[in-house]
Amino acid sequence: VHMKQFLEDDNQEFDTHLTMADLRGFNTDVNNRLARKQDKYRYRNEQLDLVIVVNRLLTGFDAPCLSTLFIDRKPMQPQDLIQAFSRTNRIFDSSKTYGHIITFQKPLSFKEAVDNALKLYSNGGENEVLAPSWEEEKRNFLRSCSDFQNLVTDDPEEGIQIEQVSMPELRKLAKTYQAFDKYLASIRVYKEYDEEELYSQTGLDGEKLERYLGLYRNVLAELKSRVEDD
């Protein structure tokens, strides 16, 4: 009864004609709307944002846009954990560099189960599979921010006379900004990220970030110009 009602609601929502006799077609339709890979499903009114499943979509399902997996059950077997977590591990765009896993039961048991699964299936590369903790990544960002700010001035009137800077110093400036920008993008995906607090802690603001980006682009242009002149 519940499934029949659900199909009726789904048909009305998406103007489809799914029936109890074609549950395979329904499953395919759900997968396509969640994956959003076909042109038809790139429109918001054709997409699904949340799907609740029990032991489903563990294999044969690929949705690069999928960012978060909520698990409300006890830890699964190692192979099922890896398969489930892998549903979120595809890089999609600049806003999705990690997948998010949120568990609601037995956090300590889940951590132990995940550690064991990674030891079994990651060939000893556990640290490359899991994203750094918020504390670790925030420290990385603060260090990279300090490194970059030590190379530039906060006074827009002074600025850096790029033409007078040596090639090694220009390369150092570019690499230091790249690290700063990388960690800034990384911490923004964590739930603990608080832009106002971070700006207060580092002295950053939107205007400074734009100025830093402009400086970086000018540095790249200067480096390219000097290489071409050589």
N, C-alpha and C positions, 0 to 999 in steps of 0.2 A: 504493500500500500504506500509506504513512504517513498519507495523508488519511483512508483508510477506518478506520484504527486510531484516529485522532484523533476522528472522528465517533462511534465506539463509546464512547470515553472521555467525550465531551461528552454523549452520550445518557444514560450512566450517572450522570454528575455532576448533570445538571439534569433528569433524567426527561423527555427529549425523544425524538423519533423521526425524527431527521434522517438522510437517505440521500445517497449519491453523486449520485442523480438530482435532488436538490433543493439544490444548492449555493447558489442564490440565497436560499433559505429559511435556510440556515445563516448566510450573510452578514448577513441581516437580524437573526437571533437574536443574533449577536455584537455588532452595532451597538447593539441594544436593551439588552443586558446591560451594555455599557460606558457607554452614555449615561445609564441609570437614570432616564429621564424618565417612563415609564409606572409606574402604581401597583405592578404585579406585580414590577418590578425594583428596588423600594425596600428590599427585604429583602436582607440580606447574603448569604444562601445562594443568591440568584438573580443575583448580580452578578459581573462580571469586573473584576479590578484591573489586569491587565497584558495587553496584546495586542501581539504582534509582527507587523508587516506590512512588505511591500516595495511601495512606490509605491501604497499603498491609503489610503483614508479621507482623501484630500486635499480632496475636495469632497463636498457633500451629507451631511456628517456633523456633528452638533452635540451635544456632551456638555459642558454647563457645569461638571460636576464634575471633568472631566479637568484635571489640574494640571501634569503633567510629560511632556515628550516627550524620549525618549532617541534620539539619532541616531548610528548606528555605520556611517558611510559617508562618502565625500567629499562636498563641498558640491553641492547640487542647483542647477538653474537658478533664476533669481530668482523666477519665478512659483511654482515648486514650493516654494521656501523659505518664501515668504509664506503659501502655502496650508497648509503643514505647521505653521508656527509659530502660525497662526491657530486651530488646533485647541485651543489652551490658553488663548486670550485672553478667554474669557467669565468675568465675575465670578460666583461661585457663592454664597458666603456671606462672613461677616466674616473667615474664615480663609483665603480665597482672593481676593486682590486682584490677583495677577499669575500668569501662567503661568511655568513653569520649563522652560528648554531646556538639555539636557546633551548635549554632543558628545564623542565619543571619538576622533575622528581630525582631524588637520590643523587645530588651533585657530586659527592665524594665517590660514590660507586661509578658514576658516569666518567669521572676523570680517570679513575683506575682502568675502566674498560677501554677508554679511548687510548690511553698510554699503551696498554697491551696490544690493541689493534694496530697501532702505528709501529710498534716493534715487530709485529708479524709481517706487515705489508709494505713498510716504507724502506726496507733495506738499510736501516740504521739512520735514515735521514729525517727523523721526527721533527727536528728544529726547522726544516724547510717546509714542512707540511702545515704546521700550526702557525697562525699569525702571532707576533709578539704580544705580550700582555700590554695593557694600557700603560702601566707604569714604565715598562721598558721602552715602549715607543715614544712616550712623552719625553723621557730623558733623552732619547735620540734626537727628537725635534728641538728641545731646548738647547742641546749642545750645538746642533747645526745652525740654529738661529743665532746663537752667540758668536759662532765662528764667522758667519756672514756679516753680522752687524759690526764686528770688529774690523772688517775690511772697508766699510762704507761709512759715510757721514749721514747724520739725520737732518742736516741743514740742506734743503733743496737748492738754496742759493749758491752753496759752495760746490756740491757735486764732485764728480771725479773727472779729471781731464783725461779721458781715455787715450787720446793721441799721445800723451806723455807717459803712459804706463807701458812697462816692458812686456814682451810676449809671455814669459813665465808667470808674471803677476796677473796678466789677463786670463791665462788658462786657470790659474788658481782661483780667481774670482768667479769664473764660469762654473768650475767644478763645485765650489763651495755653495753657490746659489742652487745648483742642481740637487745637492744633498738637502739643502733647506727646503726646497720646493717638494721634493720627494716625501720627506717626513711630514710636511704640512698636509699634503694630500692624504697621507696614510692616517694621521690621527683624526682627520675629519670623519672617518667612517666608524669610529668608536662611539658607543652610546655615552661614554663619559665626557666626550668632547663638549666644551663650553667655550664658545668663541669669545664672549665678553671677558671671562676669567683669563683666558689665554692672552688676549690683547693687553689686559691690565698687567699681566705677569711679564710680558716681553716688550711692551711699548709699541706693539704693532697696531696698525689700523688699516682700513681698506685703502686709504690713500698711499700709505707706505708700501703696501704690497704691490700696488700698481707701479709705483716708482721703482721698486726693486726689479719688477719684471721688465720695465722699460730699460733699466740699466743693463740687465742681462742680455736683452736683445741687442743693445748697442755694442756690448762687448763681443757678442758673436759676430756681428757685422764687421767690427774692427779686425777681429782675428781673420775672418774670411778675406777681407781686403788686403791685409798684409801678406797672407799666403799667396794670393793671386798676383801681388806685386813682385813677389820673389820668383 
